[in-house]
Amino acid sequence: MYKHLFGPVPSRRLGMSLGVDLVPKKVCSLNCVYCEVGKTTKLTLNRMEYVKHDVVIAELTQFLSSKPKLDYITFSGSGEPTLNSRIGEILNFVKQNYPHIKTAVLTNGTLLFNKALRAELLQADVILPSLDAATQAVFEKIDRPASTLSIETCIQGLIDLRHEYKGKIWLEVFLLKNYNDTKQELDLLKEAILKIKPDSIQLNTLDRPGTVSGLIPLSKSELQAVVDYWNIPNVKIIASAQDRTAVESYSGDIETAILETIARRPCTLNDLHSFLGIHVNEINKYLGTLELNNKIKTVQLDRGVFYELKHK
């Protein structure tokens, strides 16, 4: 069992993706209301070697020795991967030793104001940053950033990245009803996007339960209305539950283990992680499929969101 790798998991955007988790749960620069991983426990902008470089390299070397079928090695996981001060060295290790495997960085984009970090990320094949707001008030409402972080700084970091980075930038915009879906915010988001000039703009909305109850996703038709309203190229809707059961890496054993654990008692995501020893991101992929196939349901209790069997 690997401590800092998870998957491979079938990703709607990256195909067969091996996850690399470079920070402990849940170290992040944001505490987003919609985060499916859970509440941020260490809200920070301080970059350091949260997860040891040598340990990650050893795990990658061992895993990749079997020559698995992968589309991407993806830096993501339990928090914000760019907070790890040695992400550039690990990216370089992959590019030098496994040049046939593409690399992707899933980031909230908040640290891209840091020129040194931007230089570290230049070797990635694709960077997938997020931008959920264009005004400070909405930024603080939906993303709940570290206290010194401004949305203007984040947007400028994305603009600077575009000027320096020759790879693909797929910008994700996560929309929630009554948070960032007003005409004013959408107009300002469009303005920022046109300055950033990403290769793709990917609209997303709530799929898994977040850290705040009562969140309302946008419907498919409402997301399409945003696409039509913006009327800019390369905007696509990625929000949808995905049935992964036909994918080669989908493990019936893991699905069975999750169902058997939930059958004994309702469990939170953290409960399942503790009981099964599987990374929370990977568990979330299975939970999404189980919900889509009408096998489980969520219940909000005092300790958070619980998953239980859905009896037909």
N, C-alpha and C positions, 0 to 999 in steps of 0.2 A: 504494500500500500504506500503510495507516494503522499508526501505531506504538502508539497507545493504545486503539484500537477493535478489536473483533473480532466476526465474525459478519456479519449476523444468524445465530444458531444456534437450532434448534428445541429448546426447553426443555420438560421434562416438567411443570414447574410454571408457567412463565411464557409459554408459547406461543412466538411469534417474538420473540427477544430480541437486542438489540444490546448487546454487552458493552463496558463502559468500565473500563479498567484504570488505577488511580490510583497504583500502587506498582510498583517494579521487582521482578522475580523474584529472590529470594523473601523479601520483607520482610514479617514477620508477628509477631504477639504470641504465637503458638503454633507448635509444631513437631510437629503431629499425626502419629501413627504411620501413619494411613491416608491421608494427603494424596496425591491423585493428581497434583498439580503437582510434588511433590518436596520434598526437605529444605529447611527454612528456613535461609537463609544469613545473615540479619540478624534476630535475635530481639530485639524491642524493644517498648516501650510509648510511645516518643517520637513525637508527631505533628509532622509537618513537610510542606513542599510537595515531596514526593518526585518527583512528576511535575508539571510546570509547568501551572498553571491556564490560561494563555493558549493553550498548545499544544493542550490538550484541547478548549477552546472552539472553536478554529479547525478541528480535525478534525470535531467534531460538526456545526458549521455547514456544512462542505463535504459531509459524508455526508448530512445531512438535507435538503440543497438539492434532492436528487432525489426527495424525498417517498416514501421506501421504505415498504413495508407492515410495520409493527412493532406488536407488542403491548406491549412494555416496552423501556425503556432501563434496563439492569441494571448496577449498580456492583458489580463482582466482579473476578476475574482472577487475577493471579499471587501475590497475598498478601492482607493485610487492608486493604480499601479505606478504612476509617475512620481509618487512620493518616495519610492525607493531610489536612493541616490546612485545605484549601480545598474539601473535598467538599461542604460546605453551599452555597458559592457556585456550584459547577457544577450542583448540584441546582436551585438557584434560577434559573440561566440556562435550564435545560430547561423548568421550569414556566412561566417568563415568556414564552418564545419558542415553545414547542411544547406547549401545554397539552393537546392532544388525545392525547399519548403518555404513558402511565403510566410511573412510575419505581419501581424496586425496588433495595433495598440488601441484598446477600448479605454477612453479617458473622458473625464468630465470637462477637460479643457481648461480647468481653472489655473493650472500652473504654467501655461504656455507663455505667460509674460516673461518667463525665465529664459533668457537667450541660451544659456548653457544646456538647459533641458531640451530646447528645440533642436539644438545641434545633435544631442544624443539620439533623438528620434528620427533623424533624417534617413537612417538606413532601413527603417521599416517600409514594407511594401504598401501598407494602407494604414491610415490613422482614422479612427472613428471617434471624434469628439462630440460632445453634446452642447446644446445651447437651448435653454428652456425659457429664457427671459431676455428682454432688451432694456428694462428699467430696473432700478435698484429695488423698488418696492416689491415688484413681482418676483425678482430674484430671491429676495429674502423670504417671501411667502412660500414659494414652491421648492427652492433648493436649500434654504437655510444655511448659508455659507459661514465659513470662519469669519470672525468679526471684522478683520481688516480687508476683506476681499470685496472689490467693487465689480459690477457687471461691465463697466467701461474697460477696466483692465483686462477682463476675460475676453471681451470682443476684440480688443486690440491685439492680444496674444494670438488669437485665431487668424487675424489679418496678417500679422507678422509671419506666422507659420506658413501661410499660403505663399508669401513672397520668397521664402527660403526652401520650401520642401517641394521636391519634384514628383513625389509619389501621389497616390490617390487620397483625397480627403472626403470621407462620407460623413456628413454632418447630421446628427440625430436631433430632432426637436420633439420633445415629449410634451403633449398637450393634455391638460386636465380642465374639465368644465369648472367655471368660476375661479380659475386660478390664472391662466395665461391665454384665454381664448377671446378676449375682448378685441374689438376692431383696432383700438389704439395699440395694444401690445402686438397684434398680428402685423400691423403696418410697420412698427419699429423693428420687429423681428425680420421682416422682409428686407428692410433697409440694411440691417446688419448682415444678412445673408448675401446680399448683392455686393457688399464690401469684402466679405470673406472669400467669396467665389469658390465654394466647394465643388467637387466633381459630382456629388450627389447630395440631395437633401432628403432625409428619411423621416417621415412623420410616424410617431408612435403614441400610444396611449396606454392606459392601465390594463394590464392583463392578469398579473398576480397581485395579491393584496400588498399594500404599502405599509408605511409605519404610522399612518393616520387613518382612522376609520372615517367612513362616509365619503370617500373620494369617488368621483364620478368620471368614468372614461368618456371620451367623445365617441359617438357612433361612427360607423364606416361612412355614412352619408355626410356627417358633420366634418369628418376628416377630408372627404372629397371636396366639400365646400371650401375648405381652407386651400386645398390645391388649386381649385378654380379661381379663388379670390386672389391668391398670390400671382398666378399666371406667369410663373418663371420656369425655365427649363429644369429638367432632371429632379423633379419632386416626386417621390413615391411614398405610398403608404406601406409600412412594414408591420403595422399593428394587427396581429391575428394570432390566435392560439394555433399551435402546430402539432399535428399528429406525427410523431417520430417513430412509430412502431415498425414501419417498413424499412427504416434506415439500418444499415449493417451494424452500426455500433450500439444500437438500442438493445439493452440487456433485459431479457425477461426475468432473469434472476433478481436484478435490482428492483424491478417493478413489483415482483412477488414479495420481496423483503419489505418494501414500503407498505404494501397492502396488508401484509401480516402484522406489521408493527402497529399500523393504524387500527387494525381490527381489535387489538388488545385494549387500546385506549386512544382517544384523540391525541394528536401530537402537533406541536409547533414545528416550524422548519428547523429550529435549533435542536429540538428533541430528536428529530430524525437524523440530523447530523451527528449528534452524540451517540445515539443508539447504533447507527449503521456505519459510522466512520467515513461517510461519503461527503464530498465537498458540497456546500450549500447550493452553488450554482448548478451542479449536476443534478442534485435532488430537485431543484426547481424545474428543470427540463422534464423530468418524469411526472412531477405534480401537474404541470400544464397539460400533458398528454392524458393523464388520468382524469382530470377535470373535463377535458374535451370529450373523452369517451364515457362520461357520466358515471364514473366509478367512485369518485370522492367528491366531497363538498367542503366549503370553508365555514367555520363558525367563529364569531368574534366573542371571546371570553375575557375575563379580567387580565389574564397573563398575555393576551395577544390573539393572533389568528391561529386557530387550530384546524387541522385536517381530520376528517372522519369519513368512514365509509358511507356511501350513498345507497341506501336500501331502496330498491325499486318496488 
